[in-house]
Amino acid sequence: MGQDYLDRDSLWQALRNSKRDTNQVMLYIQLGQQYENNNPDSALLLYEQALNLSEQLNYTRGIISYYTNATYVYNLMGRYDTALILNLKSVEIARQFGDPERLAACLGNVGASYMELERHEEALETYLQVVPMYEQLGDRRRLSSIFDNLCIIYFNLNQYPKSIEYGEKSLRLSREINNVFGVISASINLAMPLNKSGQVNKSVQILTEVQALAKKTNHQYAMLVSASNLGDAYIKLGNFQQAKRSYQDALVLARKLNDLVSEVIAMRGLAICQYSEGQITAAESNINQSLKLAMDNNYLSHIGQAYSVLAEISLLKRDFKGNVNYSIKSDSIRTVLLNESVARNIQNVEAKYESRRKEQRIVELQQQAEIKDLTIRQSRLFNYILVGSLLALAVIALLARRTYQQKKRLFEKESQVQAVQIAKLESEKQLLASEAIIKGQEEERGRLAKDLHDGLGGMLSGVKFSLTNMKSNVVLDANSALLFERSLDMLDNSIAELRRVAHNMMPEVLVKFGLTEALKSYCQSVTESGIFKVNFQAVGMDDRIDSGKEIILYRITQELLNNVAKHARATEVLVQLARQNGEVTLTVEDNGSGVDVAVLQHAAGSGWTSIRSRVDYLKGKADIQGAPGQGTSVQIIIPV
């Protein structure tokens, strides 16, 4: 730390004594790097000074250095959208500069921003552009890093063969150039698709080698990740003793490094090993600790997985009520995550559509500007000739000028009318796109729910009927009879679980009895899940409304309650549905932490964006009231 301040002092002294030239630009950059990790705002301010001076000097290298360093700071601050905008700008400048090495580096930064934002397809497209650049430059170190990132992206897209292909390329290159840390990173990332694709023994071999290399280099985080991944692999192989040892090693390292997510995973892994070996008490202790830590830090996916493990343990204990309770909680969280994923995908599609629309609009405006410029130049030429030829005829010249002004005003009015018509057409296109997305989503949910309920549900019911008939025709001893009864109970629970999932995707009560009964049932299920208490009220809803509007209002309510579960930390929620004067009003109020309404109105989050899109589709209005610490109230009015 002392050396850090000494470096700063010497750099500040050199900056004060320097001239306003390219060397001073690099001094600003070097000083900013000293502040990146502990004072990012100061680092950004110094980088801004470097950018301003570089623009004055027309120093392209300094401008690109600004974007490269500033985006790193924005990533540290979690401002990935800002980092992406700056990275895209740096690519434009690098193309103008004509330096292929800098262009490749800037495109690599764009790919990294897309990865942070979980926009996997765009990250994949960007990195695939970079690969031939680094191959041509012969930069094998950076090429191995790009291959490593492609391995991760293909894994997230569930394309395991491609993930393995690029993981092996990265590992081979890292070994050839003797890049120890590259070998560690590539091995850990390669082990994941190998494990998923069934090549578990190969995954164990690679992770074992990584552990030895990580211990040799004292790379403790690599030791932690490899130990945790080894535990997963050993569970797949049924080697619970070895898996338990790996998770115990991971737990010690996670606590040492204060890595809370890894600690949650390690304790859950230990619980799975223990209940698989019949150690129910120890398993319950570990999974409850894992659940508490996950809930304290709002790790939703890990909370859901902990509830799944508790459901399995309850089944072993023949605590069927507990099994159902934990399964409902796990399913509720999976529904929240699924809706969030669907909304994020919709948002990405809408963003791409909006980007293409803006590009098309820019082209149209450029064409219109060129036409206007040509028209004005022709008009001016005509006026100059007219004035030169008829200078003596002042009255005629005055009339010509007045005519020109009238034409100009008429042209401006026509342009305004054209702009209004274009905006109206774009709005209609966006509404049609939203309608298609919403209708397709509901149809797919309905189809999946019907297939699950009628297809797989019917098969399971048939199996149960056959087993019940078999029981009466077979003589069983006491133990076999007990096992037979337990199997029937498990089959009953499976049928109930299947019906619940189908119900969540497209509730039968919504189709048969309408929105009021569906919301009443849904609110009751949320209350029973223990997340928070939901009070439901319905006023004037004796007659049903259009089924399409009922489905959308039901989905809006789901999304609002999901937002409360994720962000509000509330204990009670009021859901009210009222019909009056040809309008249906949906109100959702909570006693949670509240929101800043001004910030929320401009938020780009997938949840609120999905709600606004659905409300706009129904030609409705949405109003939100709230303040930090005072809860939140959302009122949506839909004409019926």
C-alpha positions as CSV (number, residue, x, y, z in Angstrom):
1,M,0.0,0.0,0.0
2,G,2.9,2.4,0.8
3,Q,4.5,1.7,-2.6
4,D,1.1,2.6,-4.2
5,Y,1.1,6.0,-2.7
6,L,4.7,6.6,-3.5
7,D,3.9,5.8,-7.2
8,R,1.0,8.3,-7.0
9,D,3.1,11.1,-5.6
10,S,5.8,10.6,-8.2
11,L,3.2,10.5,-11.0
12,W,1.5,13.6,-9.7
13,Q,4.8,15.4,-9.6
14,A,5.6,14.4,-13.2
15,L,2.2,15.5,-14.3
16,R,2.6,19.0,-12.8
17,N,5.9,19.4,-14.5
18,S,4.8,18.1,-17.9
19,K,3.7,19.9,-21.1
20,R,0.3,19.5,-22.7
21,D,1.4,16.8,-25.1
22,T,0.9,13.1,-25.7
23,N,3.2,12.2,-22.7
24,Q,0.8,14.1,-20.4
25,V,-2.0,12.1,-21.8
26,M,-0.3,8.8,-20.8
27,L,0.5,10.3,-17.3
28,Y,-3.2,10.9,-16.8
29,I,-3.9,7.3,-17.8
30,Q,-1.2,5.9,-15.5
31,L,-2.5,8.0,-12.6
32,G,-6.1,6.8,-13.2
33,Q,-4.9,3.1,-13.1
34,Q,-3.5,3.8,-9.6
35,Y,-7.0,4.8,-8.4
36,E,-9.1,2.1,-10.2
37,N,-9.7,-0.4,-7.4
38,N,-10.1,1.9,-4.4
39,N,-11.4,5.2,-5.8
40,P,-13.0,4.6,-9.2
41,D,-14.6,8.0,-9.4
42,S,-11.2,9.7,-9.3
43,A,-9.9,7.2,-11.9
44,L,-12.8,8.2,-14.2
45,L,-12.1,11.9,-13.7
46,L,-8.4,11.4,-14.7
47,Y,-9.4,9.4,-17.7
48,E,-11.7,12.2,-18.8
49,Q,-8.8,14.6,-18.6
50,A,-6.8,12.2,-20.8
51,L,-9.7,12.1,-23.3
52,N,-10.1,15.9,-23.5
53,L,-6.4,16.4,-24.1
54,S,-6.2,13.6,-26.6
55,E,-9.1,15.1,-28.6
56,Q,-7.4,18.6,-28.6
57,L,-4.1,16.9,-29.8
58,N,-6.0,14.6,-32.2
59,Y,-4.1,11.8,-30.5
60,T,-6.0,8.6,-31.5
61,R,-3.9,6.3,-29.3
62,G,-4.8,8.3,-26.2
63,I,-8.5,8.3,-27.2
64,I,-8.6,4.5,-27.5
65,S,-6.7,4.2,-24.2
66,Y,-9.4,6.3,-22.5
67,Y,-12.2,3.9,-23.7
68,T,-10.2,0.8,-22.8
69,N,-9.4,1.9,-19.2
70,A,-12.8,3.7,-18.5
71,T,-14.8,0.6,-19.5
72,Y,-12.7,-1.5,-17.1
73,V,-13.7,0.8,-14.2
74,Y,-17.4,0.8,-15.2
75,N,-17.3,-3.0,-15.2
76,L,-15.8,-2.9,-11.7
77,M,-18.7,-0.6,-10.7
78,G,-21.3,-3.0,-12.2
79,R,-22.3,-0.4,-14.8
80,Y,-22.1,-2.9,-17.7
81,D,-24.5,-0.9,-20.0
82,T,-22.3,2.1,-19.8
83,A,-19.2,0.0,-20.4
84,L,-20.8,-1.5,-23.5
85,I,-21.6,1.9,-25.0
86,L,-18.0,3.1,-24.5
87,N,-16.6,-0.2,-25.9
88,L,-18.8,0.1,-29.1
89,K,-17.5,3.7,-29.5
90,S,-13.9,2.5,-29.1
91,V,-14.5,0.0,-32.0
92,E,-15.6,2.8,-34.3
93,I,-12.5,4.8,-33.5
94,A,-10.2,1.8,-33.8
95,R,-11.6,1.1,-37.3
96,Q,-10.9,4.7,-38.3
97,F,-7.4,4.4,-36.8
98,G,-6.7,1.3,-38.9
99,D,-4.7,-0.7,-36.3
100,P,-5.9,-4.4,-36.4
101,E,-4.4,-5.2,-33.0
102,R,-6.3,-2.3,-31.3
103,L,-9.4,-3.2,-33.2
104,A,-9.2,-6.8,-32.0
105,A,-8.7,-5.7,-28.4
106,C,-11.7,-3.3,-28.6
107,L,-13.9,-6.0,-30.1
108,G,-12.8,-8.3,-27.3
109,N,-13.9,-5.7,-24.7
110,V,-17.3,-5.5,-26.5
111,G,-17.7,-9.3,-26.2
112,A,-16.8,-9.1,-22.5
113,S,-19.5,-6.5,-22.0
114,Y,-22.1,-8.7,-23.8
115,M,-21.1,-11.6,-21.5
116,E,-21.6,-9.5,-18.4
117,L,-25.0,-8.5,-19.6
118,E,-25.8,-12.2,-20.4
119,R,-26.4,-11.3,-24.1
120,H,-24.8,-14.6,-25.1
121,E,-25.7,-14.6,-28.9
122,E,-24.2,-11.1,-29.4
123,A,-21.1,-12.0,-27.4
124,L,-20.7,-15.2,-29.5
125,E,-21.0,-13.2,-32.7
126,T,-18.4,-10.6,-31.5
127,Y,-15.8,-13.2,-30.4
128,L,-16.1,-15.1,-33.6
129,Q,-15.1,-11.9,-35.4
130,V,-12.1,-11.6,-33.2
131,V,-10.7,-15.1,-33.7
132,P,-9.4,-14.7,-37.3
133,M,-7.8,-11.3,-36.3
134,Y,-5.7,-12.8,-33.5
135,E,-4.9,-15.8,-35.7
136,Q,-3.6,-13.4,-38.4
137,L,-1.7,-11.4,-35.7
138,G,-0.2,-14.6,-34.3
139,D,-1.2,-13.5,-30.7
140,R,-1.7,-17.0,-29.2
141,R,-2.1,-15.8,-25.6
142,R,-5.1,-13.6,-26.4
143,L,-6.4,-16.2,-28.8
144,S,-6.4,-18.8,-26.0
145,S,-8.4,-16.3,-23.9
146,I,-11.0,-15.8,-26.6
147,F,-11.3,-19.6,-27.0
148,D,-11.9,-19.8,-23.2
149,N,-14.7,-17.2,-23.4
150,L,-16.3,-19.1,-26.4
151,C,-16.2,-22.3,-24.3
152,I,-18.2,-20.4,-21.6
153,I,-20.7,-18.9,-24.0
154,Y,-21.5,-22.2,-25.8
155,F,-21.9,-23.8,-22.3
156,N,-24.4,-21.1,-21.3
157,L,-26.3,-21.7,-24.6
158,N,-26.4,-25.5,-23.8
159,Q,-24.3,-26.3,-26.9
160,Y,-21.9,-28.7,-25.1
161,P,-20.0,-30.2,-28.1
162,K,-19.1,-26.7,-29.3
163,S,-18.2,-25.7,-25.7
164,I,-15.9,-28.7,-25.5
165,E,-14.3,-28.0,-28.8
166,Y,-13.3,-24.4,-27.9
167,G,-12.3,-25.4,-24.3
168,E,-9.9,-28.0,-25.7
169,K,-8.5,-25.4,-28.2
170,S,-7.9,-22.9,-25.3
171,L,-6.3,-25.6,-23.1
172,R,-4.0,-26.8,-25.9
173,L,-2.8,-23.2,-26.7
174,S,-2.2,-22.3,-23.1
175,R,-0.1,-25.4,-22.6
176,E,1.9,-24.6,-25.8
177,I,2.8,-21.1,-24.6
178,N,3.3,-22.3,-21.0
179,N,0.6,-20.0,-19.7
180,V,-0.1,-21.6,-16.2
181,F,-3.1,-19.4,-15.3
182,G,-4.5,-19.9,-18.8
183,V,-4.2,-23.7,-18.3
184,I,-6.0,-23.4,-15.0
185,S,-8.9,-21.3,-16.4
186,A,-9.3,-23.4,-19.6
187,S,-9.3,-26.7,-17.6
188,I,-12.0,-25.5,-15.1
189,N,-14.2,-24.2,-17.9
190,L,-13.7,-27.3,-20.1
191,A,-14.7,-29.6,-17.2
192,M,-18.2,-28.1,-17.0
193,P,-19.4,-29.2,-20.5
194,L,-17.6,-32.5,-20.2
195,N,-19.6,-33.1,-17.0
196,K,-22.9,-32.1,-18.6
197,S,-22.3,-34.2,-21.7
198,G,-21.7,-37.4,-19.7
199,Q,-17.9,-37.5,-19.9
200,V,-17.6,-37.4,-16.1
201,N,-14.4,-39.4,-15.8
202,K,-12.6,-37.1,-18.2
203,S,-13.9,-34.1,-16.2
204,V,-12.6,-35.6,-13.0
205,Q,-9.2,-36.2,-14.5
206,I,-8.9,-32.6,-15.7
207,L,-10.1,-31.1,-12.4
208,T,-7.6,-33.3,-10.5
209,E,-4.8,-32.0,-12.6
210,V,-6.0,-28.4,-12.0
211,Q,-6.0,-29.0,-8.3
212,A,-2.4,-30.1,-8.3
213,L,-1.4,-27.1,-10.5
214,A,-3.4,-24.6,-8.4
215,K,-1.7,-25.9,-5.2
216,K,1.7,-25.6,-6.8
217,T,1.0,-21.9,-7.8
218,N,-1.0,-21.2,-4.6
219,H,-4.0,-20.2,-6.7
220,Q,-6.6,-20.6,-3.9
221,Y,-9.6,-19.5,-5.9
222,A,-8.8,-22.2,-8.6
223,M,-8.5,-24.7,-5.7
224,L,-11.9,-23.7,-4.5
225,V,-13.7,-23.9,-7.9
226,S,-12.0,-27.2,-8.8
227,A,-12.9,-28.8,-5.5
228,S,-16.6,-27.7,-5.8
229,N,-16.8,-29.0,-9.4
230,L,-15.1,-32.3,-8.4
231,G,-17.8,-32.7,-5.8
232,D,-20.5,-32.4,-8.5
233,A,-18.7,-34.9,-10.8
234,Y,-18.2,-37.5,-8.0
235,I,-21.9,-37.2,-7.1
236,K,-22.7,-38.1,-10.8
237,L,-20.4,-41.1,-10.4
238,G,-22.1,-42.2,-7.2
239,N,-18.9,-41.8,-5.2
240,F,-20.3,-39.9,-2.3
241,Q,-17.3,-40.4,0.0
242,Q,-15.0,-38.7,-2.5
243,A,-17.6,-36.1,-3.2
244,K,-17.9,-35.3,0.5
245,R,-14.2,-34.8,0.8
246,S,-14.2,-32.4,-2.2
247,Y,-17.0,-30.4,-0.7
248,Q,-15.4,-30.2,2.7
249,D,-12.2,-28.8,1.0
250,A,-14.3,-26.3,-0.9
251,L,-16.1,-25.2,2.2
252,V,-12.9,-24.5,4.1
253,L,-11.5,-22.4,1.1
254,A,-14.8,-20.6,0.6
255,R,-14.9,-19.4,4.2
256,K,-11.2,-18.5,4.0
257,L,-11.8,-16.4,0.8
258,N,-15.2,-15.1,2.1
259,D,-16.9,-16.5,-1.1
260,L,-20.5,-16.7,0.0
261,V,-21.9,-18.3,-3.1
262,S,-19.3,-21.1,-3.0
263,E,-20.0,-21.6,0.7
264,V,-23.7,-22.1,-0.1
265,I,-22.9,-24.6,-2.9
266,A,-20.4,-26.5,-0.7
267,M,-22.9,-27.0,2.2
268,R,-25.6,-28.0,-0.2
269,G,-23.3,-30.6,-1.8
270,L,-22.4,-32.0,1.6
271,A,-26.1,-32.3,2.4
272,I,-26.7,-34.2,-0.8
273,C,-23.9,-36.6,0.0
274,Q,-25.1,-37.1,3.6
275,Y,-28.8,-37.8,2.8
276,S,-27.7,-40.2,-0.1
277,E,-25.8,-42.2,2.6
278,G,-28.7,-42.0,5.0
279,Q,-27.2,-39.4,7.4
280,I,-30.5,-37.4,7.6
281,T,-29.7,-35.3,10.7
282,A,-26.3,-34.1,9.3
283,A,-27.9,-33.5,5.9
284,E,-30.7,-31.3,7.4
285,S,-28.2,-29.3,9.4
286,N,-26.0,-28.5,6.3
287,I,-28.9,-27.7,3.9
288,N,-30.6,-25.4,6.5
289,Q,-27.3,-23.5,6.9
290,S,-27.0,-23.3,3.1
291,L,-30.6,-22.1,2.9
292,K,-30.1,-19.4,5.6
293,L,-27.0,-18.0,3.9
294,A,-28.7,-18.0,0.5
295,M,-31.8,-16.2,1.9
296,D,-29.6,-13.6,3.8
297,N,-28.0,-12.7,0.5
298,N,-31.1,-13.2,-1.8
299,Y,-29.5,-15.9,-3.9
300,L,-32.8,-16.9,-5.5
301,S,-31.6,-19.9,-7.6
302,H,-29.7,-21.3,-4.6
303,I,-32.7,-20.8,-2.3
304,G,-34.8,-22.9,-4.8
305,Q,-32.2,-25.6,-5.0
306,A,-32.0,-25.8,-1.1
307,Y,-35.8,-26.2,-1.0
308,S,-35.5,-29.1,-3.5
309,V,-33.0,-30.9,-1.3
310,L,-35.2,-30.4,1.7
311,A,-38.1,-31.9,-0.2
312,E,-36.0,-35.0,-1.0
313,I,-35.0,-35.3,2.7
314,S,-38.7,-35.0,3.7
315,L,-39.5,-37.8,1.4
316,L,-36.9,-40.0,3.0
317,K,-38.4,-39.2,6.4
318,R,-41.9,-40.0,5.1
319,D,-42.8,-36.4,5.9
320,F,-45.1,-36.0,2.9
321,K,-46.6,-32.8,4.0
322,G,-43.1,-31.3,4.4
323,N,-42.2,-32.6,0.9
324,V,-45.2,-30.9,-0.6
325,N,-44.5,-27.6,1.2
326,Y,-40.8,-27.5,0.2
327,S,-41.7,-28.5,-3.4
328,I,-44.2,-25.6,-3.6
329,K,-41.6,-23.2,-2.4
330,S,-39.0,-24.5,-4.8
331,D,-41.5,-24.4,-7.7
332,S,-42.5,-20.8,-6.8
333,I,-38.8,-19.7,-7.0
334,R,-38.3,-21.6,-10.3
335,T,-41.4,-19.7,-11.7
336,V,-39.9,-16.4,-10.6
337,L,-36.6,-17.3,-12.4
338,L,-38.4,-18.6,-15.5
339,N,-40.5,-15.5,-15.8
340,E,-37.3,-13.4,-15.4
341,S,-35.5,-15.4,-18.1
342,V,-38.5,-15.1,-20.5
343,A,-38.8,-11.3,-19.8
344,R,-35.1,-10.9,-20.4
345,N,-35.3,-12.7,-23.7
346,I,-38.3,-10.6,-24.7
347,Q,-36.3,-7.4,-23.7
348,N,-33.3,-8.5,-25.8
349,V,-35.6,-9.1,-28.8
350,E,-37.2,-5.8,-28.3
351,A,-33.8,-4.1,-28.0
352,K,-32.7,-5.7,-31.3
353,Y,-35.9,-4.6,-33.0
354,E,-35.6,-1.1,-31.6
355,S,-31.9,-0.9,-32.7
356,R,-32.8,-1.9,-36.3
357,R,-35.7,0.5,-36.3
358,K,-33.4,3.4,-35.3
359,E,-30.9,2.5,-37.9
360,Q,-33.6,2.5,-40.6
361,R,-34.9,5.8,-39.3
362,I,-31.4,7.3,-39.4
363,V,-31.1,6.2,-43.1
364,E,-34.5,7.7,-43.9
365,L,-33.6,11.0,-42.2
366,Q,-30.3,11.1,-44.1
367,Q,-32.1,10.6,-47.4
368,Q,-34.7,13.2,-46.5
369,A,-31.9,15.7,-45.5
370,E,-30.2,15.1,-48.8
371,I,-33.4,15.7,-50.7
372,K,-34.1,18.8,-48.7
373,D,-30.6,20.1,-49.3
374,L,-30.9,19.5,-53.1
375,T,-34.3,21.2,-53.2
376,I,-33.1,24.2,-51.3
377,R,-30.0,24.6,-53.5
378,Q,-32.1,24.4,-56.7
379,S,-34.5,26.9,-55.2
380,R,-31.7,29.3,-54.3
381,L,-30.2,29.0,-57.8
382,F,-33.6,29.8,-59.4
383,N,-34.0,32.9,-57.1
384,Y,-30.5,34.2,-58.0
385,I,-31.2,33.9,-61.7
386,L,-34.6,35.5,-61.3
387,V,-33.2,38.4,-59.2
388,G,-30.3,38.9,-61.7
389,S,-32.6,38.9,-64.7
390,L,-35.4,41.0,-63.3
391,L,-33.6,43.4,-61.0
392,A,-35.5,46.3,-62.6
393,L,-38.8,44.7,-61.9
394,A,-38.9,45.1,-58.1
395,V,-42.6,44.3,-57.7
396,I,-42.2,41.0,-59.6
397,A,-39.2,40.1,-57.5
398,L,-41.1,40.8,-54.3
399,L,-44.0,38.6,-55.5
400,A,-41.5,35.8,-56.4
401,R,-39.9,36.1,-52.9
402,R,-43.3,35.8,-51.3
403,T,-44.2,32.8,-53.4
404,Y,-40.9,31.1,-52.4
405,Q,-41.7,31.7,-48.7
406,Q,-45.2,30.2,-49.1
407,K,-43.7,27.2,-50.8
408,K,-41.2,26.8,-48.0
409,R,-43.8,26.9,-45.3
410,L,-46.0,24.4,-47.2
411,F,-43.0,22.1,-47.6
412,E,-42.2,22.4,-43.9
413,K,-45.9,21.5,-43.0
414,E,-45.8,18.5,-45.4
415,S,-42.5,17.4,-43.7
416,Q,-44.2,17.7,-40.3
417,V,-47.2,15.7,-41.4
418,Q,-44.9,13.0,-42.9
419,A,-43.0,12.8,-39.6
420,V,-46.2,12.3,-37.6
421,Q,-47.4,9.6,-40.0
422,I,-44.0,7.8,-39.8
423,A,-44.1,7.9,-36.0
424,K,-47.7,6.5,-36.0
425,L,-46.7,3.7,-38.3
426,E,-43.7,2.8,-36.1
427,S,-45.9,2.8,-33.0
428,E,-48.3,0.4,-34.7
429,K,-45.5,-1.9,-35.7
430,Q,-44.2,-1.9,-32.2
431,L,-47.7,-2.7,-30.9
432,L,-48.0,-5.6,-33.4
433,A,-44.6,-7.0,-32.3
434,S,-45.7,-6.8,-28.7
435,E,-49.0,-8.5,-29.5
436,A,-47.2,-11.3,-31.4
437,I,-44.7,-11.9,-28.6
438,I,-47.4,-11.9,-25.8
439,K,-49.8,-14.2,-27.8
440,G,-47.0,-16.6,-28.8
441,Q,-45.9,-16.8,-25.2
442,E,-49.4,-17.6,-23.9
443,E,-50.1,-20.1,-26.6
444,E,-46.8,-21.9,-25.9
445,R,-47.5,-22.0,-22.2
446,G,-51.0,-23.3,-22.8
447,R,-49.7,-26.0,-25.2
448,L,-47.0,-27.1,-22.8
449,A,-49.5,-27.2,-19.9
450,K,-52.0,-29.3,-21.9
451,D,-49.2,-31.7,-23.0
452,L,-48.0,-32.1,-19.5
453,H,-51.5,-32.5,-18.0
454,D,-53.1,-34.6,-20.7
455,G,-50.1,-36.6,-21.9
456,L,-47.6,-37.2,-19.2
457,G,-50.3,-36.9,-16.4
458,G,-52.5,-39.4,-18.1
459,M,-49.6,-41.9,-18.5
460,L,-48.7,-41.6,-14.8
461,S,-52.3,-42.1,-13.8
462,G,-52.4,-45.2,-16.0
463,V,-49.3,-46.5,-14.3
464,K,-50.8,-46.0,-10.9
465,F,-54.0,-47.8,-11.9
466,S,-52.0,-50.8,-13.2
467,L,-49.9,-50.9,-10.0
468,T,-53.1,-50.8,-7.9
469,N,-54.6,-53.7,-9.8
470,M,-51.4,-55.6,-9.6
471,K,-51.3,-55.2,-5.8
472,S,-54.6,-57.2,-5.4
473,N,-53.2,-60.1,-7.5
474,V,-49.8,-60.4,-5.9
475,V,-48.9,-61.8,-2.4
476,L,-46.2,-59.6,-0.8
477,D,-44.4,-59.9,2.5
478,A,-44.6,-57.0,5.0
479,N,-41.4,-55.2,3.8
480,S,-42.4,-55.5,0.1
481,A,-45.9,-54.3,0.8
482,L,-44.5,-51.3,2.6
483,L,-42.2,-50.5,-0.3
484,F,-45.1,-51.0,-2.7
485,E,-47.2,-48.5,-0.7
486,R,-44.3,-46.1,-0.6
487,S,-43.9,-46.3,-4.4
488,L,-47.6,-45.6,-4.8
489,D,-47.3,-42.5,-2.5
490,M,-44.3,-41.2,-4.5
491,L,-46.3,-41.7,-7.7
492,D,-49.2,-39.7,-6.2
493,N,-46.8,-36.9,-5.3
494,S,-45.3,-37.0,-8.8
495,I,-48.8,-36.7,-10.4
496,A,-49.6,-33.8,-8.0
497,E,-46.3,-32.1,-8.8
498,L,-47.0,-32.4,-12.6
499,R,-50.5,-31.0,-12.2
500,R,-49.1,-28.0,-10.2
501,V,-46.5,-27.2,-12.8
502,A,-49.1,-27.4,-15.6
503,H,-51.4,-25.2,-13.4
504,N,-48.7,-22.5,-13.1
505,M,-48.1,-22.4,-16.8
506,M,-51.8,-22.1,-17.7
507,P,-54.1,-22.5,-14.7
508,E,-57.3,-24.4,-15.4
509,V,-59.2,-22.3,-12.9
510,L,-58.4,-19.2,-15.1
511,V,-59.9,-20.9,-18.2
512,K,-62.9,-22.5,-16.5
513,F,-63.9,-20.0,-13.8
514,G,-62.3,-16.7,-14.8
515,L,-59.8,-14.1,-13.6
516,T,-61.2,-13.6,-10.0
517,E,-61.0,-17.3,-9.0
518,A,-57.6,-17.7,-10.7
519,L,-56.1,-14.8,-8.8
520,K,-57.7,-15.9,-5.6
521,S,-56.1,-19.3,-6.0
522,Y,-52.7,-17.9,-7.0
523,C,-52.6,-15.5,-4.1
524,Q,-53.4,-18.3,-1.7
525,S,-50.6,-20.4,-3.1
526,V,-48.1,-17.6,-2.7
527,T,-49.2,-17.1,0.9
528,E,-48.9,-20.9,1.6
529,S,-45.3,-20.8,0.1
530,G,-44.3,-18.6,3.1
531,I,-42.7,-15.8,1.0
532,F,-45.2,-13.2,2.3
533,K,-48.9,-13.0,3.1
534,V,-51.2,-12.0,0.2
535,N,-54.7,-10.5,0.9
536,F,-57.0,-10.7,-2.2
537,Q,-60.1,-8.6,-2.8
538,A,-62.5,-8.5,-5.8
539,V,-65.2,-5.9,-6.3
540,G,-67.8,-5.9,-9.1
541,M,-66.2,-8.9,-10.9
542,D,-69.4,-11.0,-11.1
543,D,-69.3,-11.2,-15.0
544,R,-66.2,-12.4,-16.8
545,I,-64.2,-10.2,-19.2
546,D,-62.5,-11.1,-22.5
547,S,-60.4,-14.3,-22.0
548,G,-57.3,-12.7,-23.7
549,K,-57.4,-9.7,-21.2
550,E,-58.0,-12.1,-18.3
551,I,-54.7,-14.0,-19.2
552,I,-52.7,-10.8,-19.5
553,L,-54.0,-9.3,-16.2
554,Y,-53.2,-12.7,-14.6
555,R,-49.6,-12.5,-16.0
556,I,-49.2,-8.9,-14.9
557,T,-50.2,-9.9,-11.3
558,Q,-47.7,-12.7,-11.4
559,E,-44.9,-10.3,-12.5
560,L,-45.8,-7.7,-9.9
561,L,-45.8,-10.3,-7.1
562,N,-42.5,-11.7,-8.5
563,N,-41.0,-8.2,-8.3
564,V,-42.2,-7.9,-4.6
565,A,-40.6,-11.2,-3.8
566,K,-37.3,-10.2,-5.5
567,H,-36.9,-6.6,-4.4
568,A,-39.4,-5.4,-1.7
569,R,-38.6,-7.6,1.4
570,A,-42.3,-7.3,2.2
571,T,-44.3,-9.3,4.7
572,E,-47.9,-8.4,3.5
573,V,-49.3,-7.6,0.0
574,L,-52.8,-6.5,-1.0
575,V,-54.1,-7.5,-4.4
576,Q,-57.4,-5.9,-5.3
577,L,-59.4,-6.3,-8.5
578,A,-62.4,-4.0,-9.2
579,R,-64.7,-3.3,-12.2
580,Q,-66.5,0.0,-12.6
581,N,-67.7,2.3,-15.4
582,G,-66.4,0.0,-18.2
583,E,-62.9,-0.3,-16.6
584,V,-61.1,-3.0,-14.6
585,T,-58.6,-1.7,-12.0
586,L,-55.8,-4.0,-10.6
587,T,-54.1,-2.7,-7.5
588,V,-51.0,-4.3,-5.9
589,E,-49.7,-2.8,-2.6
590,D,-46.9,-4.0,-0.4
591,N,-45.4,-2.9,3.0
592,G,-41.8,-3.5,1.8
593,S,-38.8,-1.3,1.3
594,G,-40.3,0.9,-1.3
595,V,-38.9,2.3,-4.6
596,D,-37.8,5.6,-6.0
597,V,-40.6,6.2,-8.5
598,A,-38.5,8.6,-10.7
599,V,-35.8,6.0,-11.1
600,L,-38.3,3.2,-11.8
601,Q,-40.1,5.1,-14.6
602,H,-36.8,5.1,-16.6
603,A,-35.7,1.6,-15.5
604,A,-34.7,-0.9,-18.2
605,G,-35.2,-4.0,-16.0
606,S,-37.0,-6.9,-17.7
607,G,-39.9,-7.1,-15.1
608,W,-41.2,-3.5,-15.3
609,T,-40.6,-3.4,-19.1
610,S,-42.7,-6.5,-19.5
611,I,-45.5,-5.0,-17.4
612,R,-45.5,-1.7,-19.3
613,S,-45.5,-3.6,-22.6
614,R,-48.6,-5.7,-21.6
615,V,-50.4,-2.6,-20.3
616,D,-49.7,-0.7,-23.5
617,Y,-51.0,-3.6,-25.5
618,L,-54.3,-3.5,-23.6
619,K,-54.4,0.3,-24.1
620,G,-54.4,0.7,-20.4
621,K,-52.7,3.0,-17.9
622,A,-50.3,2.2,-15.1
623,D,-49.6,4.4,-12.1
624,I,-46.9,3.6,-9.4
625,Q,-46.7,5.3,-6.0
626,G,-44.0,4.7,-3.4
627,A,-40.9,6.0,-1.6
628,P,-37.9,4.3,0.0
629,G,-39.0,2.7,3.3
630,Q,-42.8,3.4,2.7
631,G,-43.8,0.5,0.6
632,T,-45.1,0.5,-3.0
633,S,-48.5,0.7,-4.7
634,V,-49.1,-0.1,-8.4
635,Q,-52.5,0.6,-10.0
636,I,-53.3,-0.6,-13.5
637,I,-56.5,0.5,-15.3
638,I,-57.7,-1.5,-18.4
639,P,-60.8,-0.6,-20.5
640,V,-63.2,-3.6,-21.0
